[in-house]
Amino acid sequence: MCIYIIKSIIVKLEEKQSRPIIELSTLLLSPLSTLPPLIIAIKFQAIITKTANPCFFSSMAETSTTTSFINGYSSIASLATDHLFTILLLLPMDSILSFAMTCKKFRYLATSDILWESVCRRDWGNTAVDALKSSFHDDEQRRLIPWIRLYKQVSRVDSVCCYKLAEPDPDLVLPVPRASHCLNFVSGCLVLFGGGYEGGRDLDDTWAVYIGNNSQNMLKWQKIQTGTPSGRFGHTCVVIENYLVLFGGINERGDRHSDTWLGQVSLHENLGISLSWQLLDVGSTSPPPRGAHAACCISSRKMVIHGGIGLNGVRLDDTWIIELSENRCYGTWHKIVSHPSPPARSGHSLTCISETQTILFGGRGLGYEVLNDIWVLHVTEGYSKWVQIFYELQNIPAGVSLPRVGHSATSIIGGRLLIHGGEDSLRHRKDDFWVLDISHISLEKMHPTRLNSKRMLANKWRRLTPEGYKPGCRSFHRACVDDSGRYLYVFGGMVDGLLQPAEPAGLRFDGELFLVELVLQL
């Protein structure tokens, strides 16, 4: 809609033969993110000095859509504030700041709190912004922190602070240690289901704890009696609106599942938390049975899965999308065919970072090798394609390896990926935190099957500095973020030891829950 509006404005102005406006429109619709901010500012300033009128805005509340013309030229400054506002909302952060460098009047608009709250909502989503606002103690504290400052802090986050949330207490009932389970944040609650335990046993228990706005308090788990789904590990469970959608998994006999379940959490003042599961009717078409696959929500009604370990231990390379009906009573699976596509793997991650882009990272391949490749699934109405992204890492400390399997990869505030833990080809577990940011790369303008942008992505990987509590190295844990995208909850996993593929000695399951906070210098 915004693109349509700005193009309509440009067409009307071009009909008046407004050369400076035409030059401005050309600049605004060009790939600004590839230009240095100073060059953009100079280009803006050069266009503005060609206009016949000086910079002028009658007020920030101006809503007129008329444009004045003097001596056959149109002043850029005479564009109505609402039109400039719409144009600025199409630009990335650096370009908006460059526009603010042109003159005092434009600086007032381009640094206003009204504009930057809209930019935050554009890039983070309404849910994250509203949750972030509610995390402040009062409105006065929020007003003291401009939105432009918040945006810059989120963009440049370089550290996390960890907190241990549940101390062992004989009076508290806690979930047993486990790995390859599912952990989700839904309706203000953490919900935990299933997983694998010592001796290759599966678990069929469901636990929940209410978080609300008390992210750092000690939490009291509540065991929920549901009876279904059956015990399993290596399954996936994603949040679609206020529903949980669970698929697949492996039981302790080694059987693979291909069932799809829909769960709904309810909060009761007297009874606490309840969770109801129902087996979803998906018709005759569904993905083959599997476990250790990856999945994520890609819209208000869709979930995508990829890969995993199928029958006879074969690793899979297929991609499937399920679309739920409006009444959530049934779903329809269909297979995505794209060439090329990610090779077969298990223990990898799928994470949605925008309405159309989902990132696949890592995993274990057919030859038991541990991977560090990145693929992006681009999904639009009636069209889906995989694009591989090539990159190179700079200034990586000696002994640090990025390839991993059994890690967590979660979408945090700002459309970035927070990757934690996992293990390498020797099953050496990790405790590091990495941020991957490809939020401003336009896949539509790249080669249809591969994005060879090593220089562009060289600085997109950042290793974050951990502060506070030091959780142990782990793999096949699970993690999820709250509605703000700033607080990450991590539970369980396999810990300790340097293991060879055929040596299970030293393997231990963990039952720890800890919180990871993105540190913002506010």
C-alpha positions, 0 to 999 in steps of 0.5 A, spaced: 500 500 500 505 504 501 509 503 495 502 504 491 501 511 495 508 514 493 508 512 486 501 515 485 504 521 488 510 521 484 506 520 478 502 526 479 508 530 481 511 528 474 505 530 470 507 537 473 514 536 470 517 538 477 524 536 476 527 536 483 521 532 485 523 527 480 530 527 482 528 525 489 523 520 487 529 516 483 533 517 489 528 514 494 526 508 490 533 506 489 537 501 493 539 506 498 542 501 503 547 500 498 550 507 499 554 510 504 549 515 509 554 521 507 553 520 500 545 519 501 545 526 505 549 530 499 544 527 494 538 529 498 541 536 499 543 537 492 536 536 490 533 540 495 537 546 493 534 546 486 527 547 489 525 554 488 522 555 495 526 554 502 524 549 507 518 550 510 513 546 514 507 550 517 506 544 522 507 537 524 499 536 524 499 539 516 495 534 512 494 538 506 496 534 500 497 540 495 503 542 492 506 549 490 509 550 484 514 556 482 517 558 476 515 551 473 519 548 479 516 544 485 519 545 492 520 538 495 519 542 502 512 544 499 510 536 499 505 535 505 508 532 511 503 526 511 506 525 504 514 526 506 512 521 512 509 516 508 516 516 504 520 516 510 517 510 512 519 506 506 526 507 507 531 504 512 534 507 518 541 510 515 537 513 509 532 516 514 538 519 518 541 522 512 535 525 510 535 529 517 542 531 515 539 536 510 536 542 514 533 543 520 526 543 518 527 536 515 531 534 521 525 535 526 520 531 521 526 525 520 527 525 528 520 526 531 518 520 536 511 520 532 515 517 526 520 513 529 515 509 533 512 508 526 518 505 524 519 501 530 512 498 529 514 497 521 520 493 523 519 490 529 511 489 529 505 491 533 506 486 538 513 487 540 512 494 540 506 494 545 510 489 549 516 493 550 512 499 552 509 495 557 515 493 560 517 500 562 515 502 569 511 508 567 509 512 561 514 518 564 520 513 563 518 511 556 517 518 554 524 519 557 527 514 552 526 517 544 524 511 539 530 513 535 534 511 541 531 505 542 531 503 535 539 504 535 540 500 541 536 494 538 540 495 532 546 495 535 545 490 541 552 487 542 551 483 549 546 479 553 545 478 560 543 471 563 539 469 569 537 463 572 530 462 574 528 456 578 533 453 583 532 446 585 527 446 591 524 440 594 517 443 595 517 445 588 515 440 582 519 441 576 519 438 569 525 432 569 531 433 565 530 432 557 532 434 550 529 434 544 522 437 547 518 443 545 518 450 549 513 455 546 511 462 549 503 463 548 498 467 551 503 469 556 505 462 558 511 458 557 509 451 555 513 445 555 511 438 552 515 431 551 522 430 549 527 425 550 530 422 557 535 417 559 535 410 556 532 413 550 525 414 553 520 418 551 516 423 555 509 425 554 508 430 560 506 437 559 508 443 563 506 450 563 508 456 567 505 463 567 510 469 565 506 475 564 510 481 565 514 478 571 520 476 566 525 475 572 521 472 577 522 465 580 517 461 576 512 455 579 511 450 574 504 447 573 503 440 570 497 439 566 494 432 565 492 432 557 493 424 555 495 426 548 499 427 544 503 420 545 510 421 548 515 423 543 522 427 542 525 430 536 518 433 534 516 441 533 511 445 535 510 452 533 505 458 535 500 460 530 496 466 533 494 463 540 494 456 538 500 451 538 501 446 532 505 440 533 508 435 528 511 429 528 517 426 532 520 419 534 518 415 540 522 410 544 521 404 540 524 408 534 517 409 530 516 416 526 510 420 527 506 424 522 501 426 526 499 434 526 496 436 533 492 443 535 493 445 542 490 451 545 492 454 552 486 457 557 488 461 563 483 460 569 483 465 575 481 459 580 484 453 576 490 456 573 492 454 566 489 448 562 491 446 555 487 442 550 490 438 544 486 435 538 488 431 532 488 436 526 484 433 520 489 434 514 486 429 509 489 424 505 496 428 504 501 429 509 509 429 510 512 422 511 513 420 518 519 424 521 523 427 527 529 432 528 526 436 523 525 444 523 519 448 523 516 455 524 510 459 523 510 463 517 503 467 517 497 467 521 495 460 518 501 457 516 507 453 518 513 450 514 517 444 516 523 442 512 528 435 513 529 431 519 530 423 520 525 419 516 523 412 516 530 407 516 534 413 519 534 416 512 535 424 512 530 428 508 530 434 504 523 436 503 519 442 504 512 442 506 507 448 508 500 447 512 495 452 512 490 452 517 482 453 516 479 459 518 476 455 524 482 451 525 478 445 525 482 442 519 489 443 515 491 442 508 499 440 507 502 441 500 509 440 498 514 446 496 518 444 490 524 449 489 531 448 485 536 448 488 533 447 495 537 445 502 540 438 502 538 433 506 539 434 514 537 434 521 537 438 527 537 444 524 533 450 525 528 454 521 526 461 523 521 466 520 524 473 520 518 477 516 512 476 513 515 473 507 522 470 509 524 464 513 532 462 515 534 455 515 541 454 518 546 449 520 544 441 522 547 435 520 548 432 513 547 426 510 555 424 511 554 426 518 557 432 517 555 438 521 553 444 517 553 452 517 550 454 510 544 459 510 538 458 506 532 463 505 525 461 504 521 466 500 514 465 500 509 470 497 502 468 495 502 462 490 510 462 489 515 459 494 523 459 492 529 457 496 535 462 496 542 460 498 546 465 502 554 465 501 558 469 506 565 470 510 566 471 517 571 476 519 575 477 525 573 470 528 577 468 534 581 462 534 578 456 536 571 458 535 567 454 530 560 456 527 558 450 524 553 446 529 547 442 530 542 442 535 542 449 536 536 454 538 535 460 533 530 465 535 527 471 532 528 477 536 526 484 536 528 487 530 527 481 525 534 478 527 536 471 529 539 469 536 543 463 535 545 459 542 549 453 543 549 446 539 554 442 538 560 441 532 562 434 529 565 432 535 559 433 539 563 438 543 557 443 545 557 450 545 555 456 550 555 462 545 550 467 543 550 469 535 546 474 532 545 474 524 542 480 521 539 479 514 533 483 515 535 489 510 537 484 504 532 484 498 532 477 495 527 479 490 533 483 486 538 478 487 539 471 483 533 467 483 537 461 486 543 464 490 545 470 493 553 471 493 553 477 497 560 475 502 562 482 503 554 484 504 554 479 510 561 480 512 558 484 518 552 481 519 554 475 524 556 478 531 558 474 537 554 477 543 558 478 550 554 474 555 553 477 562 550 475 569 549 467 570 553 463 566 549 457 563 553 451 561 554 448 554 548 445 551 545 442 545 538 440 543 535 444 548 529 449 546 528 456 546 523 461 545 522 469 546 516 473 549 512 478 545 517 483 546 522 479 542 527 482 548 527 476 553 529 469 551 527 463 555 532 456 554 530 450 557 533 443 558 538 440 553 544 435 553 550 437 557 557 436 558 562 432 555 566 431 549 563 425 545 565 421 539 559 419 535 559 412 538 561 413 545 554 415 549 559 415 556 558 422 559 551 424 556 547 428 561 540 431 560 539 438 563 533 440 567 535 448 567 531 454 565 534 460 564 532 467 561 537 471 556 535 478 556 538 483 550 542 488 553 539 495 551 543 501 554 537 505 555 
